[in-house]
Amino acid sequence: MVVDGEVVETEFSSQILDEFAIADLGAGTLDLALYDENGLNSTKSTNHLIGTNKYID
């Protein structure tokens, strides 16, 4: 959650274990950020040239 421009922990953060992903389906790309016990895993994180533009246009 963002409070006054700062990211702060929520109760939900205690439910996330060692590995999780954040996906962002945008207009032209799908971005996947994969996290492990060390933080952001830049080797496994990726993006793909697929998005919603094709379906909206």
PDBQT receptor file of N, H, CA, C and O in Angstrom, charges set to zero:
ATOM      1  N   MET A   1       0.851  -1.151   0.000  1.00  0.00    +0.000 N 
ATOM      2  CA  MET A   1       0.000   0.000   0.000  1.00  0.00    +0.000 C 
ATOM      3  C   MET A   1       0.914   1.236   0.000  1.00  0.00    +0.000 C 
ATOM      4  O   MET A   1       2.006   1.209   0.567  1.00  0.00    +0.000 OA
ATOM      5  N   VAL A   2       0.452   2.314  -0.641  1.00  0.00    +0.000 N 
ATOM      6  H   VAL A   2      -0.435   2.336  -1.102  1.00  0.00    +0.000 HD
ATOM      7  CA  VAL A   2       1.206   3.565  -0.661  1.00  0.00    +0.000 C 
ATOM      8  C   VAL A   2       0.500   4.577   0.237  1.00  0.00    +0.000 C 
ATOM      9  O   VAL A   2      -0.687   4.856   0.062  1.00  0.00    +0.000 OA
ATOM     10  N   VAL A   3       1.237   5.119   1.194  1.00  0.00    +0.000 N 
ATOM     11  H   VAL A   3       2.200   4.893   1.336  1.00  0.00    +0.000 HD
ATOM     12  CA  VAL A   3       0.711   6.116   2.112  1.00  0.00    +0.000 C 
ATOM     13  C   VAL A   3       1.639   7.331   2.062  1.00  0.00    +0.000 C 
ATOM     14  O   VAL A   3       2.835   7.215   2.330  1.00  0.00    +0.000 OA
ATOM     15  N   ASP A   4       1.093   8.480   1.724  1.00  0.00    +0.000 N 
ATOM     16  H   ASP A   4       0.121   8.575   1.507  1.00  0.00    +0.000 HD
ATOM     17  CA  ASP A   4       1.880   9.718   1.628  1.00  0.00    +0.000 C 
ATOM     18  C   ASP A   4       3.116   9.543   0.744  1.00  0.00    +0.000 C 
ATOM     19  O   ASP A   4       4.193  10.048   1.060  1.00  0.00    +0.000 OA
ATOM     20  N   GLY A   5       2.946   8.819  -0.373  1.00  0.00    +0.000 N 
ATOM     21  H   GLY A   5       2.071   8.409  -0.630  1.00  0.00    +0.000 HD
ATOM     22  CA  GLY A   5       4.042   8.628  -1.318  1.00  0.00    +0.000 C 
ATOM     23  C   GLY A   5       5.063   7.585  -0.925  1.00  0.00    +0.000 C 
ATOM     24  O   GLY A   5       6.074   7.437  -1.612  1.00  0.00    +0.000 OA
ATOM     25  N   GLU A   6       4.835   6.851   0.161  1.00  0.00    +0.000 N 
ATOM     26  H   GLU A   6       4.014   6.971   0.719  1.00  0.00    +0.000 HD
ATOM     27  CA  GLU A   6       5.765   5.820   0.629  1.00  0.00    +0.000 C 
ATOM     28  C   GLU A   6       5.079   4.463   0.631  1.00  0.00    +0.000 C 
ATOM     29  O   GLU A   6       3.898   4.360   0.966  1.00  0.00    +0.000 OA
ATOM     30  N   VAL A   7       5.819   3.418   0.257  1.00  0.00    +0.000 N 
ATOM     31  H   VAL A   7       6.778   3.501  -0.014  1.00  0.00    +0.000 HD
ATOM     32  CA  VAL A   7       5.299   2.060   0.303  1.00  0.00    +0.000 C 
ATOM     33  C   VAL A   7       5.387   1.568   1.746  1.00  0.00    +0.000 C 
ATOM     34  O   VAL A   7       6.455   1.613   2.357  1.00  0.00    +0.000 OA
ATOM     35  N   VAL A   8       4.267   1.102   2.287  1.00  0.00    +0.000 N 
ATOM     36  H   VAL A   8       3.400   1.066   1.791  1.00  0.00    +0.000 HD
ATOM     37  CA  VAL A   8       4.240   0.586   3.654  1.00  0.00    +0.000 C 
ATOM     38  C   VAL A   8       3.665  -0.831   3.646  1.00  0.00    +0.000 C 
ATOM     39  O   VAL A   8       2.859  -1.183   2.785  1.00  0.00    +0.000 OA
ATOM     40  N   GLU A   9       4.092  -1.631   4.615  1.00  0.00    +0.000 N 
ATOM     41  H   GLU A   9       4.747  -1.345   5.315  1.00  0.00    +0.000 HD
ATOM     42  CA  GLU A   9       3.611  -3.007   4.714  1.00  0.00    +0.000 C 
ATOM     43  C   GLU A   9       2.151  -3.034   5.135  1.00  0.00    +0.000 C 
ATOM     44  O   GLU A   9       1.662  -2.142   5.829  1.00  0.00    +0.000 OA
ATOM     45  N   THR A  10       1.476  -4.075   4.697  1.00  0.00    +0.000 N 
ATOM     46  H   THR A  10       1.872  -4.800   4.133  1.00  0.00    +0.000 HD
ATOM     47  CA  THR A  10       0.092  -4.305   5.107  1.00  0.00    +0.000 C 
ATOM     48  C   THR A  10       0.010  -5.687   5.735  1.00  0.00    +0.000 C 
ATOM     49  O   THR A  10       0.989  -6.433   5.718  1.00  0.00    +0.000 OA
ATOM     50  N   GLU A  11      -1.132  -6.035   6.283  1.00  0.00    +0.000 N 
ATOM     51  H   GLU A  11      -1.928  -5.429   6.296  1.00  0.00    +0.000 HD
ATOM     52  CA  GLU A  11      -1.299  -7.371   6.860  1.00  0.00    +0.000 C 
ATOM     53  C   GLU A  11      -1.121  -8.451   5.796  1.00  0.00    +0.000 C 
ATOM     54  O   GLU A  11      -0.677  -9.556   6.106  1.00  0.00    +0.000 OA
ATOM     55  N   PHE A  12      -1.463  -8.142   4.550  1.00  0.00    +0.000 N 
ATOM     56  H   PHE A  12      -1.824  -7.244   4.299  1.00  0.00    +0.000 HD
ATOM     57  CA  PHE A  12      -1.326  -9.121   3.475  1.00  0.00    +0.000 C 
ATOM     58  C   PHE A  12       0.134  -9.524   3.273  1.00  0.00    +0.000 C 
ATOM     59  O   PHE A  12       0.410 -10.656   2.877  1.00  0.00    +0.000 OA
ATOM     60  N   SER A  13       1.066  -8.616   3.540  1.00  0.00    +0.000 N 
ATOM     61  H   SER A  13       0.842  -7.697   3.861  1.00  0.00    +0.000 HD
ATOM     62  CA  SER A  13       2.482  -8.933   3.319  1.00  0.00    +0.000 C 
ATOM     63  C   SER A  13       2.944 -10.115   4.158  1.00  0.00    +0.000 C 
ATOM     64  O   SER A  13       3.885 -10.805   3.768  1.00  0.00    +0.000 OA
ATOM     65  N   SER A  14       2.314 -10.367   5.294  1.00  0.00    +0.000 N 
ATOM     66  H   SER A  14       1.549  -9.807   5.611  1.00  0.00    +0.000 HD
ATOM     67  CA  SER A  14       2.704 -11.505   6.124  1.00  0.00    +0.000 C 
ATOM     68  C   SER A  14       2.258 -12.836   5.514  1.00  0.00    +0.000 C 
ATOM     69  O   SER A  14       2.734 -13.892   5.930  1.00  0.00    +0.000 OA
ATOM     70  N   GLN A  15       1.356 -12.799   4.538  1.00  0.00    +0.000 N 
ATOM     71  H   GLN A  15       0.969 -11.941   4.199  1.00  0.00    +0.000 HD
ATOM     72  CA  GLN A  15       0.873 -14.014   3.891  1.00  0.00    +0.000 C 
ATOM     73  C   GLN A  15       1.729 -14.412   2.690  1.00  0.00    +0.000 C 
ATOM     74  O   GLN A  15       1.618 -15.533   2.193  1.00  0.00    +0.000 OA
ATOM     75  N   ILE A  16       2.574 -13.507   2.226  1.00  0.00    +0.000 N 
ATOM     76  H   ILE A  16       2.664 -12.596   2.629  1.00  0.00    +0.000 HD
ATOM     77  CA  ILE A  16       3.443 -13.795   1.085  1.00  0.00    +0.000 C 
ATOM     78  C   ILE A  16       4.667 -14.529   1.602  1.00  0.00    +0.000 C 
ATOM     79  O   ILE A  16       5.340 -14.056   2.518  1.00  0.00    +0.000 OA
ATOM     80  N   LEU A  17       4.955 -15.678   1.020  1.00  0.00    +0.000 N 
ATOM     81  H   LEU A  17       4.409 -16.063   0.276  1.00  0.00    +0.000 HD
ATOM     82  CA  LEU A  17       6.105 -16.459   1.467  1.00  0.00    +0.000 C 
ATOM     83  C   LEU A  17       7.347 -16.051   0.699  1.00  0.00    +0.000 C 
ATOM     84  O   LEU A  17       7.468 -14.892   0.302  1.00  0.00    +0.000 OA
ATOM     85  N   ASP A  18       8.267 -16.968   0.480  1.00  0.00    +0.000 N 
ATOM     86  H   ASP A  18       8.168 -17.910   0.802  1.00  0.00    +0.000 HD
ATOM     87  CA  ASP A  18       9.570 -16.646  -0.093  1.00  0.00    +0.000 C 
ATOM     88  C   ASP A  18       9.528 -16.233  -1.559  1.00  0.00    +0.000 C 
ATOM     89  O   ASP A  18      10.364 -15.439  -1.990  1.00  0.00    +0.000 OA
ATOM     90  N   GLU A  19       8.575 -16.750  -2.339  1.00  0.00    +0.000 N 
ATOM     91  H   GLU A  19       7.896 -17.395  -1.989  1.00  0.00    +0.000 HD
ATOM     92  CA  GLU A  19       8.552 -16.456  -3.764  1.00  0.00    +0.000 C 
ATOM     93  C   GLU A  19       7.183 -15.935  -4.177  1.00  0.00    +0.000 C 
ATOM     94  O   GLU A  19       6.152 -16.450  -3.745  1.00  0.00    +0.000 OA
ATOM     95  N   PHE A  20       7.189 -14.900  -5.024  1.00  0.00    +0.000 N 
ATOM     96  H   PHE A  20       8.027 -14.482  -5.375  1.00  0.00    +0.000 HD
ATOM     97  CA  PHE A  20       5.945 -14.375  -5.559  1.00  0.00    +0.000 C 
ATOM     98  C   PHE A  20       6.241 -13.616  -6.843  1.00  0.00    +0.000 C 
ATOM     99  O   PHE A  20       7.398 -13.332  -7.153  1.00  0.00    +0.000 OA
ATOM    100  N   ALA A  21       5.199 -13.292  -7.581  1.00  0.00    +0.000 N 
ATOM    101  H   ALA A  21       4.259 -13.523  -7.329  1.00  0.00    +0.000 HD
ATOM    102  CA  ALA A  21       5.338 -12.585  -8.854  1.00  0.00    +0.000 C 
ATOM    103  C   ALA A  21       4.371 -11.419  -8.901  1.00  0.00    +0.000 C 
ATOM    104  O   ALA A  21       3.298 -11.449  -8.299  1.00  0.00    +0.000 OA
ATOM    105  N   ILE A  22       4.775 -10.398  -9.626  1.00  0.00    +0.000 N 
ATOM    106  H   ILE A  22       5.646 -10.374 -10.115  1.00  0.00    +0.000 HD
ATOM    107  CA  ILE A  22       3.898  -9.267  -9.920  1.00  0.00    +0.000 C 
ATOM    108  C   ILE A  22       3.829  -9.162 -11.432  1.00  0.00    +0.000 C 
ATOM    109  O   ILE A  22       4.858  -9.078 -12.103  1.00  0.00    +0.000 OA
ATOM    110  N   ALA A  23       2.618  -9.165 -11.968  1.00  0.00    +0.000 N 
ATOM    111  H   ALA A  23       1.782  -9.233 -11.423  1.00  0.00    +0.000 HD
ATOM    112  CA  ALA A  23       2.425  -9.071 -13.416  1.00  0.00    +0.000 C 
ATOM    113  C   ALA A  23       1.708  -7.774 -13.753  1.00  0.00    +0.000 C 
ATOM    114  O   ALA A  23       0.794  -7.351 -13.045  1.00  0.00    +0.000 OA
ATOM    115  N   ASP A  24       2.135  -7.150 -14.843  1.00  0.00    +0.000 N 
ATOM    116  H   ASP A  24       2.877  -7.493 -15.418  1.00  0.00    +0.000 HD
ATOM    117  CA  ASP A  24       1.528  -5.904 -15.311  1.00  0.00    +0.000 C 
ATOM    118  C   ASP A  24       1.197  -6.059 -16.781  1.00  0.00    +0.000 C 
ATOM    119  O   ASP A  24       2.082  -6.022 -17.636  1.00  0.00    +0.000 OA
ATOM    120  N   LEU A  25      -0.086  -6.233 -17.069  1.00  0.00    +0.000 N 
ATOM    121  H   LEU A  25      -0.805  -6.264 -16.374  1.00  0.00    +0.000 HD
ATOM    122  CA  LEU A  25      -0.528  -6.311 -18.457  1.00  0.00    +0.000 C 
ATOM    123  C   LEU A  25      -0.843  -4.897 -18.909  1.00  0.00    +0.000 C 
ATOM    124  O   LEU A  25      -1.834  -4.301 -18.487  1.00  0.00    +0.000 OA
ATOM    125  N   GLY A  26       0.006  -4.373 -19.764  1.00  0.00    +0.000 N 
ATOM    126  H   GLY A  26       0.811  -4.857 -20.107  1.00  0.00    +0.000 HD
ATOM    127  CA  GLY A  26      -0.166  -3.012 -20.238  1.00  0.00    +0.000 C 
ATOM    128  C   GLY A  26      -0.735  -2.975 -21.647  1.00  0.00    +0.000 C 
ATOM    129  O   GLY A  26      -1.211  -3.980 -22.176  1.00  0.00    +0.000 OA
ATOM    130  N   ALA A  27      -0.674  -1.807 -22.230  1.00  0.00    +0.000 N 
ATOM    131  H   ALA A  27      -0.288  -0.991 -21.800  1.00  0.00    +0.000 HD
ATOM    132  CA  ALA A  27      -1.221  -1.623 -23.568  1.00  0.00    +0.000 C 
ATOM    133  C   ALA A  27      -0.417  -2.391 -24.615  1.00  0.00    +0.000 C 
ATOM    134  O   ALA A  27      -0.992  -2.928 -25.562  1.00  0.00    +0.000 OA
ATOM    135  N   GLY A  28       0.896  -2.447 -24.455  1.00  0.00    +0.000 N 
ATOM    136  H   GLY A  28       1.363  -2.011 -23.686  1.00  0.00    +0.000 HD
ATOM    137  CA  GLY A  28       1.723  -3.101 -25.461  1.00  0.00    +0.000 C 
ATOM    138  C   GLY A  28       2.634  -4.184 -24.937  1.00  0.00    +0.000 C 
ATOM    139  O   GLY A  28       3.255  -4.893 -25.729  1.00  0.00    +0.000 OA
ATOM    140  N   THR A  29       2.735  -4.339 -23.618  1.00  0.00    +0.000 N 
ATOM    141  H   THR A  29       2.230  -3.764 -22.975  1.00  0.00    +0.000 HD
ATOM    142  CA  THR A  29       3.638  -5.350 -23.054  1.00  0.00    +0.000 C 
ATOM    143  C   THR A  29       3.012  -6.046 -21.850  1.00  0.00    +0.000 C 
ATOM    144  O   THR A  29       2.081  -5.538 -21.225  1.00  0.00    +0.000 OA
ATOM    145  N   LEU A  30       3.545  -7.203 -21.552  1.00  0.00    +0.000 N 
ATOM    146  H   LEU A  30       4.301  -7.615 -22.061  1.00  0.00    +0.000 HD
ATOM    147  CA  LEU A  30       3.239  -7.936 -20.325  1.00  0.00    +0.000 C 
ATOM    148  C   LEU A  30       4.550  -8.027 -19.560  1.00  0.00    +0.000 C 
ATOM    149  O   LEU A  30       5.489  -8.684 -20.010  1.00  0.00    +0.000 OA
ATOM    150  N   ASP A  31       4.619  -7.381 -18.422  1.00  0.00    +0.000 N 
ATOM    151  H   ASP A  31       3.856  -6.847 -18.056  1.00  0.00    +0.000 HD
ATOM    152  CA  ASP A  31       5.837  -7.363 -17.610  1.00  0.00    +0.000 C 
ATOM    153  C   ASP A  31       5.656  -8.278 -16.407  1.00  0.00    +0.000 C 
ATOM    154  O   ASP A  31       4.647  -8.202 -15.706  1.00  0.00    +0.000 OA
ATOM    155  N   LEU A  32       6.640  -9.145 -16.173  1.00  0.00    +0.000 N 
ATOM    156  H   LEU A  32       7.460  -9.207 -16.743  1.00  0.00    +0.000 HD
ATOM    157  CA  LEU A  32       6.608 -10.086 -15.060  1.00  0.00    +0.000 C 
ATOM    158  C   LEU A  32       7.824  -9.871 -14.173  1.00  0.00    +0.000 C 
ATOM    159  O   LEU A  32       8.960 -10.047 -14.614  1.00  0.00    +0.000 OA
ATOM    160  N   ALA A  33       7.586  -9.488 -12.919  1.00  0.00    +0.000 N 
ATOM    161  H   ALA A  33       6.664  -9.345 -12.560  1.00  0.00    +0.000 HD
ATOM    162  CA  ALA A  33       8.658  -9.324 -11.943  1.00  0.00    +0.000 C 
ATOM    163  C   ALA A  33       8.560 -10.492 -10.965  1.00  0.00    +0.000 C 
ATOM    164  O   ALA A  33       7.555 -10.645 -10.271  1.00  0.00    +0.000 OA
ATOM    165  N   LEU A  34       9.599 -11.306 -10.915  1.00  0.00    +0.000 N 
ATOM    166  H   LEU A  34      10.416 -11.182 -11.479  1.00  0.00    +0.000 HD
ATOM    167  CA  LEU A  34       9.608 -12.489 -10.066  1.00  0.00    +0.000 C 
ATOM    168  C   LEU A  34      10.559 -12.262  -8.891  1.00  0.00    +0.000 C 
ATOM    169  O   LEU A  34      11.715 -11.879  -9.069  1.00  0.00    +0.000 OA
ATOM    170  N   TYR A  35      10.048 -12.507  -7.703  1.00  0.00    +0.000 N 
ATOM    171  H   TYR A  35       9.108 -12.818  -7.558  1.00  0.00    +0.000 HD
ATOM    172  CA  TYR A  35      10.800 -12.268  -6.470  1.00  0.00    +0.000 C 
ATOM    173  C   TYR A  35      11.061 -13.600  -5.760  1.00  0.00    +0.000 C 
ATOM    174  O   TYR A  35      10.231 -14.508  -5.789  1.00  0.00    +0.000 OA
ATOM    175  N   ASP A  36      12.232 -13.694  -5.125  1.00  0.00    +0.000 N 
ATOM    176  H   ASP A  36      12.906 -12.957  -5.102  1.00  0.00    +0.000 HD
ATOM    177  CA  ASP A  36      12.539 -14.855  -4.289  1.00  0.00    +0.000 C 
ATOM    178  C   ASP A  36      13.055 -14.352  -2.943  1.00  0.00    +0.000 C 
ATOM    179  O   ASP A  36      12.920 -13.171  -2.624  1.00  0.00    +0.000 OA
ATOM    180  N   GLU A  37      13.640 -15.241  -2.161  1.00  0.00    +0.000 N 
ATOM    181  H   GLU A  37      13.750 -16.201  -2.420  1.00  0.00    +0.000 HD
ATOM    182  CA  GLU A  37      14.072 -14.864  -0.816  1.00  0.00    +0.000 C 
ATOM    183  C   GLU A  37      15.143 -13.768  -0.817  1.00  0.00    +0.000 C 
ATOM    184  O   GLU A  37      15.383 -13.141   0.214  1.00  0.00    +0.000 OA
ATOM    185  N   ASN A  38      15.785 -13.533  -1.962  1.00  0.00    +0.000 N 
ATOM    186  H   ASN A  38      15.590 -14.042  -2.800  1.00  0.00    +0.000 HD
ATOM    187  CA  ASN A  38      16.821 -12.503  -2.066  1.00  0.00    +0.000 C 
ATOM    188  C   ASN A  38      16.306 -11.192  -2.639  1.00  0.00    +0.000 C 
ATOM    189  O   ASN A  38      17.071 -10.237  -2.780  1.00  0.00    +0.000 OA
ATOM    190  N   GLY A  39      15.016 -11.132  -2.973  1.00  0.00    +0.000 N 
ATOM    191  H   GLY A  39      14.396 -11.907  -2.858  1.00  0.00    +0.000 HD
ATOM    192  CA  GLY A  39      14.449  -9.929  -3.583  1.00  0.00    +0.000 C 
ATOM    193  C   GLY A  39      14.143 -10.168  -5.050  1.00  0.00    +0.000 C 
ATOM    194  O   GLY A  39      13.882 -11.299  -5.459  1.00  0.00    +0.000 OA
ATOM    195  N   LEU A  40      14.173  -9.100  -5.844  1.00  0.00    +0.000 N 
ATOM    196  H   LEU A  40      14.384  -8.181  -5.511  1.00  0.00    +0.000 HD
ATOM    197  CA  LEU A  40      13.863  -9.199  -7.268  1.00  0.00    +0.000 C 
ATOM    198  C   LEU A  40      14.854 -10.113  -7.963  1.00  0.00    +0.000 C 
ATOM    199  O   LEU A  40      16.066  -9.932  -7.845  1.00  0.00    +0.000 OA
ATOM    200  N   ASN A  41      14.333 -11.101  -8.693  1.00  0.00    +0.000 N 
ATOM    201  H   ASN A  41      13.349 -11.248  -8.789  1.00  0.00    +0.000 HD
ATOM    202  CA  ASN A  41      15.173 -12.013  -9.457  1.00  0.00    +0.000 C 
ATOM    203  C   ASN A  41      15.203 -11.509 -10.892  1.00  0.00    +0.000 C 
ATOM    204  O   ASN A  41      14.286 -11.773 -11.669  1.00  0.00    +0.000 OA
ATOM    205  N   SER A  42      16.261 -10.782 -11.240  1.00  0.00    +0.000 N 
ATOM    206  H   SER A  42      17.006 -10.568 -10.609  1.00  0.00    +0.000 HD
ATOM    207  CA  SER A  42      16.338 -10.183 -12.575  1.00  0.00    +0.000 C 
ATOM    208  C   SER A  42      16.595 -11.215 -13.668  1.00  0.00    +0.000 C 
ATOM    209  O   SER A  42      16.359 -10.934 -14.843  1.00  0.00    +0.000 OA
ATOM    210  N   THR A  43      17.070 -12.392 -13.308  1.00  0.00    +0.000 N 
ATOM    211  H   THR A  43      17.262 -12.620 -12.354  1.00  0.00    +0.000 HD
ATOM    212  CA  THR A  43      17.285 -13.449 -14.298  1.00  0.00    +0.000 C 
ATOM    213  C   THR A  43      15.965 -14.059 -14.750  1.00  0.00    +0.000 C 
ATOM    214  O   THR A  43      15.783 -14.334 -15.936  1.00  0.00    +0.000 OA
ATOM    215  N   LYS A  44      15.047 -14.272 -13.818  1.00  0.00    +0.000 N 
ATOM    216  H   LYS A  44      15.196 -14.049 -12.854  1.00  0.00    +0.000 HD
ATOM    217  CA  LYS A  44      13.762 -14.882 -14.146  1.00  0.00    +0.000 C 
ATOM    218  C   LYS A  44      12.702 -13.863 -14.551  1.00  0.00    +0.000 C 
ATOM    219  O   LYS A  44      11.738 -14.223 -15.227  1.00  0.00    +0.000 OA
ATOM    220  N   SER A  45      12.854 -12.613 -14.160  1.00  0.00    +0.000 N 
ATOM    221  H   SER A  45      13.637 -12.321 -13.611  1.00  0.00    +0.000 HD
ATOM    222  CA  SER A  45      11.889 -11.576 -14.529  1.00  0.00    +0.000 C 
ATOM    223  C   SER A  45      12.007 -11.297 -16.025  1.00  0.00    +0.000 C 
ATOM    224  O   SER A  45      13.085 -11.424 -16.606  1.00  0.00    +0.000 OA
ATOM    225  N   THR A  46      10.893 -10.918 -16.639  1.00  0.00    +0.000 N 
ATOM    226  H   THR A  46      10.018 -10.815 -16.167  1.00  0.00    +0.000 HD
ATOM    227  CA  THR A  46      10.905 -10.756 -18.100  1.00  0.00    +0.000 C 
ATOM    228  C   THR A  46       9.751  -9.876 -18.550  1.00  0.00    +0.000 C 
ATOM    229  O   THR A  46       8.923  -9.452 -17.742  1.00  0.00    +0.000 OA
ATOM    230  N   ASN A  47       9.707  -9.611 -19.832  1.00  0.00    +0.000 N 
ATOM    231  H   ASN A  47      10.379  -9.955 -20.488  1.00  0.00    +0.000 HD
ATOM    232  CA  ASN A  47       8.540  -8.962 -20.420  1.00  0.00    +0.000 C 
ATOM    233  C   ASN A  47       8.303  -9.551 -21.804  1.00  0.00    +0.000 C 
ATOM    234  O   ASN A  47       9.213 -10.084 -22.439  1.00  0.00    +0.000 OA
ATOM    235  N   HIS A  48       7.071  -9.441 -22.249  1.00  0.00    +0.000 N 
ATOM    236  H   HIS A  48       6.331  -9.008 -21.733  1.00  0.00    +0.000 HD
ATOM    237  CA  HIS A  48       6.660  -9.983 -23.541  1.00  0.00    +0.000 C 
ATOM    238  C   HIS A  48       5.923  -8.900 -24.312  1.00  0.00    +0.000 C 
ATOM    239  O   HIS A  48       5.233  -8.069 -23.722  1.00  0.00    +0.000 OA
ATOM    240  N   LEU A  49       6.070  -8.912 -25.626  1.00  0.00    +0.000 N 
ATOM    241  H   LEU A  49       6.630  -9.587 -26.106  1.00  0.00    +0.000 HD
ATOM    242  CA  LEU A  49       5.427  -7.912 -26.468  1.00  0.00    +0.000 C 
ATOM    243  C   LEU A  49       3.978  -8.298 -26.766  1.00  0.00    +0.000 C 
ATOM    244  O   LEU A  49       3.576  -8.392 -27.925  1.00  0.00    +0.000 OA
ATOM    245  N   ILE A  50       3.222  -8.515 -25.729  1.00  0.00    +0.000 N 
ATOM    246  H   ILE A  50       3.549  -8.438 -24.787  1.00  0.00    +0.000 HD
ATOM    247  CA  ILE A  50       1.786  -8.741 -25.869  1.00  0.00    +0.000 C 
ATOM    248  C   ILE A  50       1.088  -7.798 -24.889  1.00  0.00    +0.000 C 
ATOM    249  O   ILE A  50       1.611  -7.513 -23.812  1.00  0.00    +0.000 OA
ATOM    250  N   GLY A  51      -0.046  -7.337 -25.256  1.00  0.00    +0.000 N 
ATOM    251  H   GLY A  51      -0.471  -7.568 -26.131  1.00  0.00    +0.000 HD
ATOM    252  CA  GLY A  51      -0.771  -6.416 -24.392  1.00  0.00    +0.000 C 
ATOM    253  C   GLY A  51      -2.185  -6.250 -24.884  1.00  0.00    +0.000 C 
ATOM    254  O   GLY A  51      -2.668  -7.043 -25.691  1.00  0.00    +0.000 OA
ATOM    255  N   THR A  52      -2.839  -5.236 -24.407  1.00  0.00    +0.000 N 
ATOM    256  H   THR A  52      -2.446  -4.591 -23.752  1.00  0.00    +0.000 HD
ATOM    257  CA  THR A  52      -4.261  -5.060 -24.713  1.00  0.00    +0.000 C 
ATOM    258  C   THR A  52      -4.527  -4.278 -25.990  1.00  0.00    +0.000 C 
ATOM    259  O   THR A  52      -5.657  -4.287 -26.478  1.00  0.00    +0.000 OA
ATOM    260  N   ASN A  53      -3.515  -3.595 -26.557  1.00  0.00    +0.000 N 
ATOM    261  H   ASN A  53      -2.597  -3.588 -26.161  1.00  0.00    +0.000 HD
ATOM    262  CA  ASN A  53      -3.746  -2.788 -27.763  1.00  0.00    +0.000 C 
ATOM    263  C   ASN A  53      -4.427  -3.558 -28.871  1.00  0.00    +0.000 C 
ATOM    264  O   ASN A  53      -5.347  -3.044 -29.508  1.00  0.00    +0.000 OA
ATOM    265  N   LYS A  54      -3.997  -4.764 -29.109  1.00  0.00    +0.000 N 
ATOM    266  H   LYS A  54      -3.249  -5.181 -28.592  1.00  0.00    +0.000 HD
ATOM    267  CA  LYS A  54      -4.538  -5.599 -30.185  1.00  0.00    +0.000 C 
ATOM    268  C   LYS A  54      -6.041  -5.818 -30.021  1.00  0.00    +0.000 C 
ATOM    269  O   LYS A  54      -6.773  -5.913 -31.006  1.00  0.00    +0.000 OA
ATOM    270  N   TYR A  55      -6.481  -5.896 -28.799  1.00  0.00    +0.000 N 
ATOM    271  H   TYR A  55      -5.886  -5.819 -27.999  1.00  0.00    +0.000 HD
ATOM    272  CA  TYR A  55      -7.882  -6.197 -28.531  1.00  0.00    +0.000 C 
ATOM    273  C   TYR A  55      -8.739  -4.955 -28.414  1.00  0.00    +0.000 C 
ATOM    274  O   TYR A  55      -9.943  -5.008 -28.669  1.00  0.00    +0.000 OA
ATOM    275  N   ILE A  56      -8.138  -3.835 -28.031  1.00  0.00    +0.000 N 
ATOM    276  H   ILE A  56      -7.161  -3.792 -27.824  1.00  0.00    +0.000 HD
ATOM    277  CA  ILE A  56      -8.893  -2.598 -27.871  1.00  0.00    +0.000 C 
ATOM    278  C   ILE A  56      -9.085  -1.880 -29.203  1.00  0.00    +0.000 C 
ATOM    279  O   ILE A  56     -10.145  -1.312 -29.464  1.00  0.00    +0.000 OA
ATOM    280  N   ASP A  57      -8.045  -1.911 -30.048  1.00  0.00    +0.000 N 
ATOM    281  H   ASP A  57      -7.184  -2.373 -29.836  1.00  0.00    +0.000 HD
ATOM    282  CA  ASP A  57      -8.088  -1.179 -31.312  1.00  0.00    +0.000 C 
ATOM    283  C   ASP A  57      -9.087  -1.750 -32.233  1.00  0.00    +0.000 C 
ATOM    284  O   ASP A  57      -9.254  -1.253 -33.347  1.00  0.00    +0.000 OA
TER     285      ASP A  57
